[in-house]
Amino acid sequence: MSVVFALATPPAKSAICVFRVSGDGCHSALSKVFSGDVFPPNRFSVETLRYKNKIIDRVGLVVFGAPKSYTGEDSFEIYAHGSLAVMSNIVDVFKELGFEEAPGGEFTKRAFLNDKITLVEAEAVSDLVDSTDDRGVVLSNKTLFGELSSKVVSFGEEIDSLRVGVEAEIDFSDEDNDYFDSSLMLELSSLIERFGLFVGACISKRVGDEKNNIVLVGPVNSGKSSVFNRLLGFERAIVSSLPGTTRDMIGSELFYKSNSFSIFDTAGVRETSDVVEKQGIDISMSEVKNADLVLGVFEKNIPDEIDYFKNMCDEKSFVSVLNKSDLNKKEGVFDCFVSAKTGEGFSELKSIIENRFNSGVKDDGYDFLIKERHENLFYSVLEDLEKAKANLSKKESLELVAEDLKNARSFLDEVVGKKFSDSLLGDIFSSFCIGK
């Protein structure tokens, strides 16, 4: 494969920038830009990067020798100052040396093609980069470090063992040799049950990427938009003392202690003849149905008003918040007292939000994060195992049972990448960032 390079850090002014280079023959170019002819692998050194008598930068250099590199090829990395001019100069040098710019995911793709990682582990690299909370990091790393691949390989070996008995019986049935007995059905049933539990412990990335939804509700002029802005840390919603200022739903993302939430400010509820405001209130009411947690924001301790909003939320987790604690007495049965003006109480409110989710609003207990591709393949495996069991119980031809088991194993091979198409690789790695 050709020598490729990419900027592995964002193309913006920063303290440092990192360039990756990989491909057979890339080491021969080192002597053209650095002094000396010998560059020991797996050692960080500080060198002067120059080209055609032009000094570009004083950089860090790490050289990796095949196969002990991320890609499995000869490679090296350069750590330079994060100047846009320096980045541009390094790109020009690499192009003059005949290196090609790497497309997104090229380095991880080469790692897969060179058997450094399985396909499912390669996909986990992208999931890890996309992670926005602790759960995403933990689940992605479990796959990246090989736990999912080990499970898949182990199930594949069990299927192979069953196939050996079935196919041996087919090949030598005329010789009165019994290669399997009644235990085959028990083993197959056990495999189906355990594989089903394994699939149940996997969460689709499509579902896992859904944010925990928080919706703010309350009467008009209770300070919902001010609470919303204070939670975010900047003014996302327009704040006014006039009732009915918020007429539509406004959403944003809230990050707190590695947790990610989608938070929505809604129109205050009141009787109104304003058509636009009434539509905003209707939207607010409907959005409560999609909420995982509802924050009821109030400026006064009016029990009937609080009960109205609490009952409106039905089974949803509800947190009652008394705003304007700098002006009001901290009285009444509220979960939290805050002041959007001074910031008082917001650390406690954020902790309450975190604890509500961690205590079960979206508690999952999943072991692995998988993509839709894996999910479809896993269900295909289950389908073929069930077909094998049905054919065996009906005493159908053993050739059908063997074929069902063969197909099930084939789907597992597709998960880890023992079978793949060029179009599949294109679909997978096109979503990767440049430099990875």
Buried (B, 14 or more C-beta within 10 A) or exposed (E): BEBBBBBBBEBEEBEEBBBBBBBEEBBEBBEEBBEEEEBEBEEEEEBEBBBEEEEBBEBBBBBBBBEEBBBBBBBBBBBBBBBEEBBEBBBEBBEEBEBBEBBBBBBBBBBBBBEBBBBBBBBBBBBBEEBBBEBBBEBBBBBBEBBBBEBBBEBBEBBEEBBBBBBBBBEEEEEEEEBBEEEBEEBBBEBBEEBBEBBEEBBBBEEBBEBBBBBBBBBBBBBBBBBBBBBBEEEBBEBEEEBBBBBEBBBBEBEBEEBBBBBBBBBBBEEBEEEEBBEBBEBBEEBBEEBBBBBBBBBEBEEEBBEEBBEBBEEBBBBBBBBBBBEBEEEBEBBBBBBBBEEEBBEEBBEBBBEBBEEEBBEEEBBBBBBEBBBBBBEBBBBBBBBBBEBBEEEBEBEBBBBBBBBBBBBBBBBBBBEBEEEBBEEBBEEBBBBB
